[in-house]
């Protein structure tokens, strides 16, 4: 993950609008893995906001889904809000099967 993170940092410097949200999401996942939950949540939130700001609906959906997964792992009831937003975004993007899969496999 460290090598991928380094490469993505370089890409984000050169194409911020295209890569910043991906970098933030990878940083969030890394922080989550390391148990740095407050920092992880902040990175997830930033990834969602930047993906939205730059019009990447599908990646905003993924970031919301991953945030939901993170919150479930940490026993946080806000997970359902993120899963719901993810489902809505997948539908807006036209990914009906992914939205159905998400609903079918939610841990609720």
Secondary structure as GFF3:
##gff-version 3
##sequence-region A 1 108
A	DSSP	alpha_helix	2	14	.	.	.	ID=ss1
A	DSSP	alpha_helix	16	33	.	.	.	ID=ss2
A	DSSP	alpha_helix	37	53	.	.	.	ID=ss3
A	DSSP	alpha_helix	57	73	.	.	.	ID=ss4
A	DSSP	alpha_helix	79	93	.	.	.	ID=ss5
A	DSSP	alpha_helix	96	105	.	.	.	ID=ss6
###
